């Protein structure tokens, strides 16, 4: 038996060994958990919360673009409706290019099929906006239906 301290406490070697082993295994466990947490934090932007949050914001932006398309249908010759449609279209284009560019949306299979369709719709709207007023009412109606479908699908997937 070993003696510790000036009072003469006696701690059996087996207890001392058990305490040392518990401390060592606790240290190893804490280190492993810390490293695992770091890996999870690194993966979150690609697979988890950040992708979901970005997609939620994208739903809002595509819904706004759909609403601006409806406004442009009501006044296809108005410069104000064209300006608002252009601003909404630019916002969606930037949002989806950023989502697609960082790989967050493509990492979630349910969203991966939606992103190219939204980018295609935005590109077609951009060409229509570049032509200037009056906007083609048939194309606006077609785009409105496409955006309505995309918003519904995005909400379902979300």
N, C-alpha and C positions, 0 to 999 in steps of 0.2 A: 504494500500500500504506500501511496505517496502522501507526503505532508505538504499542505499549502497554508500560507499565512503564519502569523506569529501566535495565533490562538491554538494552533495544533489541530485544525480541522483535518480530518482524514477523508480523502475521496478515493474510493477504490479505482484502480486502473481501468477497469471495464466501464465505469461511469464516465471517466475522463475521455476515454476512447469514443464512447457513444456520443458525448457532447461534441467532440471534435469532428466526428463523422457527420453529425447532423448539421453543424455549421458549414462544413465543406459542401455537402449536398445541397443545402439551401442556397449557397453562393452560386453553385453551378445551375440550379433551377432558375434562380433570378436572372442570371446572365442569359440563359436560353430563352426565357420568356421575353426579356428585353429585346434580344435580337429578332425574335419572331414578330414582336410588335412593330419593330422598325420595318420589317418586310411588308407587313400588312399596311402600314401607313404609306409606304412607297407605292403599293399596288392600288390604293383607293382611287386615285384620279383616273385610272384606267378601267376599273371594274366596278366601282361602287357608288358611293354617295355623290361624288362630283359629277359623274356622268348622268345620274338621275336628276340632279339639280339643274344641270345644263339643259337636259331634255325638257324639263318642266318649263324653263324660261323660253326654250324654243317653241313649245306649244303655244305659249302666250304670244310670241312674235308672229307665228304663222296664222294664228287666229286674228290678230290685228291686220295682217296683210289680207286675209279673206274679207274682213270688214271694209278695208280700204278699196278692195276690188268691187264690192257691192256699191260703195259710194261712187266709184268711177262709172259703174254701170248706170247709175241714176243721172249722172251729169258727165257724159263722155267728152264733151267739148270744154269743160271747165278747167282752167289752168290750176285752180286750187286743188281740185280732186286729183289732177295729174301729179302735182307736187307732193301731196300726201301719199299717194300710191307709190311714188318714186322713193320717198323716205322709208316707208314700210318695207318696200322691196329690198332696198339697200341693207336695212337692218337684218332681215332674214338671210340675205346672201352672206353677209359677214358672219352671222351666228353659225350658219351651217358650214361654211368653209372652215371656221375655227374649230367647230366640233369635229368635223371630218378630218381636219388637219392634225389634231392631237390624238386621234385614234380612239377617243372615248366612245363615240357612238358606234363605231365599227366593232368594238369589243362586245357590245350587247346585241346578240343576233336579232332580237325583235326590232331593234331600231335601225339596223344596218340596211334593210330594204327600203326604209322610208327616206333616208338622207338623199340618195340619188334622185328620187322623184321630186323632192322639194327643190333641190338645186336645179333640176331641169325646168320646173315650173317657174322658178325665179329668173332663170336665164331667158325663157320665152317672154315673161313679163317685161324684162329689161329691154328686149328688142322692140316690144310694142311701145314702151314708154319713150324709147329713143326716136321712134317715128313721129312722136308728138301728137297733139290733139288735131282733130277729133280721134278718139280711140275707137278701135274696131269693136263694136258692141257684141258681135258673135264671139270673137276671141275672148273678150272680157267675161262673157257668160260661161264659156268653156273653162276658163281659168278659175272662175268662181266655183264651179262644180268640182274641179280638180282639187282646189284648196279645201273645199268643204269635205271632200273624201279624206284628204290627208289629215285634216284636223281631227276627224272622227277616228281615223286609224291611230293617230298619235295618242289620243285620249284612251283608246282601248288598250294600247300597248303600255301606256304609262300606268 
